[in-house]
Amino acid sequence: MKEYKIIEIKLSEAEAKMNDMAKRGWEVTSTDAYLGGVGRTKAGTPMLIVFEREVKD
């Protein structure tokens, strides 16, 4: 069975978050810029990251 998690994060923080989640067994499924968010700079642009991992029943 798979477990999923969706987070919203600033573009400038995304790489560190993805590496942190990978250490906990999460894999990135997809990413996208969040058009509903407001970023004043490119680094502050909101993005969505979808993670997944296997869980045992």
HELIX and SHEET records of a PDB file:
HELIX    1   1 LEU A   11  LYS A   23  1                                  13    
SHEET    1   A 3 LYS A   2  LYS A  10  0                                        
SHEET    2   A 3 PRO A  46  GLU A  54 -1                                        
SHEET    3   A 3 GLU A  27  ALA A  33 -1                                        
END                                                                             
